[in-house]
């Protein structure tokens, strides 16, 4: 094989079951032993522990990060008091196992006779009012069962979606829920016009507050003057984007800061209006945590900002371009938006691997947020490989035993304690070590 090669991998454990992850680590170590260097960006605990050298960046995220917090052997990182990664590795911080598993509301959704892709005439009960994890090795049929069959069938029923669900005989118990919401990692918008403030609806309130100021009233400005999507207050050179798109032949488009407004999105007239000493552009530059203090006396804005902070996005700028957000960040913005809505307590939330790209501390926050949705009577179903999340579930449906043709069967179903007793379940074997 090749030697003297530098391999760079960005989160190779994404989408891998812990069993497959162990196999991946063996392969990476073989590459190293051949005389190569392997650099991995990773959040997975096993990968960090198996590394020869760890560089920990932080201490926080966004503007609170960007420093080397610790470096050395995994044991050195554990001893570092500033490193959040080290605190989780050493056990000082942990994601604890719930004291009890929720009993649910006694109702259930039933998928009968699922045969799509590799599913072998599978029938499964999904208890409602619980936090449910769908687990199994890569390729065992989890996405087929949850996304292709359940999510599509429910979307068709509730939203008249055109997508046809995967092959199954019937779906029972739909009358026990009133809507389904699939919170995925797709972008919240594909242009610089979309940002956390517009997506969550905060920006409507912010514009109204600017329009209510004395200066704005004297000049006859309405809320539309503070929108960067319509003529009036926006900078016309960049049409309110703050950046100018340069199309490159055969290469991705490049965005450069607009020279006229210096990235502020607005023209001089709009920026002359101040609310509590800040312009509309200043507000968009604030992080969620800064805006929380600034709008402490405006309940509708504060409430939405609180939920963004709860899901771990306190470092994010309100006007940050949607095109620069990671999949995990986009998913958490969607989660925060859901949390701030009035709850009926009969909603089914579906998330596919929500821990992708998340650090231990972010996973802990995410589990807390998902549990809040369940506490309100809703049901949360996730496809997940992260054992910290799986161990906190009320109910697990484990598919397998292998991937592809050798998968597509329900290997185990029940509480994490029940699944840990099933010898045929790979998930159960790994859970057993966690639940001790």
Secondary structure, 3 states (H helix, E strand, C coil): CCCCCEEEEECCCCCCCHHHHHHHHHHHHHHHHCCCEEEEECCCHHHHHHCCCEEEEECCCHHHCCEEEEEECHHHHHHCCCCHHHHHHHCCCCCCCCCCCCCCCCCEEEEEEECCCCCCCEEEEEECCCEEEEEECCCCCHHHHHHHHHHHHHHHHHHCCCCCCCCCCEEECHHHCCEEEECCCCCCCCCCCCEHHHHHCHHHHHHHHHHCCHHHHHHCCCHHHHCCCCCCCECCCCCCCCEEEECCCCCCCEEEECCCCCCCCECHHHHCCCECCECHHHHHHCEHHHHHHHCCCCHHHHHHHHHHHHCCCCCCECCCEHHHCCHHHHHHHHHHHHHCCCCCCCEEEEEECCCCCCCHHHHHHHHHHHHHHHHCCCEEEEECCCHHHHCCCCEEEEEECCCHHHCCEEEEEECHHHHHCCCCCHHHHHHHHHCC
